[in-house]
Amino acid sequence: MHIQRLAAFFDYTPTQLKAMGILTVTAILLTGYLLIRSYAEPTPQAVSMPVFLGEDQKFTGIFLIDPNTSPADSLELLPGIGRTLADRIVEYRQQHRFEQEIDITEVKGIGPKLYERIKPYLRVKR
């Protein structure tokens, strides 16, 4: 009954009106998905906020790792970094210090694509 009244008002057939409804619902769902996804993944431009744990412990950001000091199990939390790459990072830093974040690409197995994925989570303390 309501579809026929809307169809008459907009001069659409009931089939066209149903198709418009389906497209509208799809657009709303995709917009919601993209909005949630934009907040779920950190971006390189994301501002780090200080997090205080205890009296003398201060960490920057919610999930930032210094490749010079982080244990292997913490390095494994980075996207695309498994046990093997985490061990390679630990071995590499025993011989060399990471002066900046991009130096991690010197580790065998970490190329430009993987670096772009983990870059938002890396902070080298100078």
N, C-alpha and C positions, 0 to 999 in steps of 0.2 A: 504494500500500500504506500509506504513512504518513498520507496524507490520510484514508483510511478509518478508521484507528485513532484519529486526532485527532477526526474527526467523531463516532465512537462515544463517545469520552471526553467531549466537550463536548455531545453530543446535538444536533449540527447535521448537516444534509445536506452532502455534499461540495460542492455548489454554494454553500451559505451560507458554508462555511469558506473557499472561494476568494474570495468577495466580501469577507469579513473581512480576508483577507490583502492584497487589493488596497487596501482602505481604510487598513490599517495602514502599508503601504509609502508610500502617498500622503501620509499624515500625517507620516511621518518625513522624506520629501523636502521637504515644505513647511516643516517646522520648521527643517531645515538651511538652506534658502534664506533664510528670514526672519532666522536668526541671522547668516548671512554678510552679508546686506544691512544689518543694524543696525550692523555694524562698518565697512561700506564707506562710509556716508554720514555726514559730520560733523553733529553736532547743536549748537544754540546753547549747550547746557550743557557741551559738551566742554571739558575743561581744556587750556589751551595749555601746551605744554612748551617750555622754552628750547632753542634749537639754536645751537651755537657753531660758527662758521666762521672759522678763523684766530685770531689773537690778539685783535684789537680789533673783530671783527664778531660781533654777537649778534643773532639774529632770534628772535622769539617765534612759536611754532607751526611747523607744517610747511608750511602754505600760507596765510599771512595777507598781505593786501595793504593798504597804505595808499593810498587813492585820491588823496591830495594829492601823493604822490611817485612812484608806480608808473608806469613807461612804458606806452604804449598796448598793446604786445604782451603785457605781463604782465596787464593788465586783461582782455584777450581770453581768458585762461585761466578767468575766472569763468564759471559756468554761465549761459547765456542772453545773454552779452555777446559781441557780434561786433565786427568792425572799426569799424562805424559808431558803435555806442554807446561803444566805447573812445575814439574820436576826440572824441565829444561830451563825455565826462568830462574829457578833457585840455583841451578848449576852455573848459569851465565853470570848471575850477580855475584857469585863467589870470586869471579875473575875480573868483572867489570862493574862499574856503578852506572845505573841509569841516571843520566844528567837531566833528561827531559822525557816526556811520555813517549815520544816517537822512537826513542832508542830501543823500545821493546821489540821493534821489528827486526832487530839484529838477531833475535832468538830464532833458531831454525823452526819453521812451521808457522810463524806469525808473519803473515803478509799484509798488504795494504787493506784487503777486504776485512780480515779479522781485526786488524787494528782499528778500523772505523767502527766496528761493533763494540769494542771494549774501551775505546777512547773516553767516553763520558764517565767511566768508572775509575780512571787512572789519575792519580795526583802524585807527582814526585816532589818530595820535600827537599828543598835546596838548602 
